[in-house]
Amino acid sequence: MIREEALWWIRVAKKDLERARYSLEKSDKAASLFWSQQAVEKALKALHIALTGDAPKTHNIRRLCEAVRQFLDLDESVLEKAYELTQYYFITRYPDLVEGLPDEIISYNTAKEGLLVAERIVEAAEKTLGKTVE
């Protein structure tokens, strides 16, 4: 039986994917990347909770993947792209890191790629959890 808390996290991950899609449709590239990163982070935390009963307190996608990657049916190339999302958690939140507006340095293709990777990770995490969560 899957812990209810894990289901909360995967549901929120799916909601964050919706936010990422909507933001990209509105050409808000920074917001799309932020929500894509959040979707991946929360999907991985859902797996952590389901498998270990706890979720690490981190935004680092690579760290979150370490303990659950063997349960994700994904190519290494997808995971490598997911790891890149970690930087966007910070870049999209703190303009001093890029010395300007994040949307001015983020390309549409980068935001779209981030969304596609997030969709794959969330889908794989949901599949691993063993049920479709609406």
N, C-alpha and C positions, 0 to 999 in steps of 0.2 A: 504494500500500500504506500502510495506517495504521500509524503507529509504535506499538509495543507499549505504550510509556509512556502514550500517549493512551487506550488501551483500559483500562489500570489505573485511570486517573482517572475514566473514565465508569462503570466497575464500582463504584468506591467511591462515586460520586455516587448511583448507584441504591441502594446499601446504606444510604446516609444518608437517602434517601427512605423506606426501610422503617423506619428509626429514627424519622423524623419522624411517620409514620403511627402507629406503635406508641405513641409518646409522647402523641399527641393522643387516641388511644383511652383512655389512662390518665389523661387530663385534665392532663397535664404540658405546659402551654402553652408555657412558656419553653423546655423541651427540644425541643418540636416546632418552634418557630421557629428555634432554634439549628441543628437538623439540616436544616431546609429551607434556611437560608442556606448551610450547608456543601454541600448537594447542588448548589445553583446555582453556587456558587464552583467546585466541582470539575468540574462539567459544562463550564463556560466555560473552565477551565484545560485540559481535555481537548481542546477545540477549538483553543485557542492552540497546544498542543503539536503537534496534527495539521497546523495551517496554517503555523506559524512555527518549530516545533522547540523552543520555549521557552514557559514560563508565567511571567507577572509574579508577583512576591512581594507580593501584596496581598489583602486581604479585601473590597475595595471592588468591589461588583458593577457599578457604572456604569463604572469603569475597565476591568474585565475585558470588559465588553460592547463597548467602543469599537472594538476591532480585529476583532471577530467578528460584530457585530450584522447585517451585510449577509448573512451566511451562515445566519442563523436566520430561519425562516419564521414570524415572530411579529408580532402587532400591537404598535404603540408602547405601548398601554395595558398590555400584559402586561410589557413591559420596564420601564415606569415603576414598576409594582408590585414587580418584582424588585429595582429599585434600593433600594426601601424596606427590603429584607431586610438590607442592610448594617448598619443601626443595631442590629438584633437580635443580630448577632454580639457586639457590645459590651454591650448592655443585659442579655442573658441570662447573661453571664459575670461582670459586675462590678456587684454590687448597690448599690455606692456611687453609681453613675450615676443610679439611680432612688430612692435613699435608702430602700431596703426590699427586699422580695422581688419579683423580676421577675414571678412568677406572679400577684401581686396587682394589677399594673397592666396585664397583657396579657389581652385578652379572648379568649374561645374563638373568636369570629368572626375576629379578627386572626390567630390561629394557624392556623385552617382556611384562610383566604385565602392565607397564606404557603405552606402546603402545596400548595394548588392551583396557585399560580404556579410553585413549584419543580417540580411534576410536568410542567407545560407546558415549562419551560426544559430540563429533563433530556431529555424526549421529543424536543424540537426539536434539541438538541445531538446526541443519539444518531442521529437521522435524518440530520443533516448529516454525521456520521461515516460514514454509508452502510451501517451494519449493525446488527443487533440484538445486543446483548452480554448474555449471561446471567450 
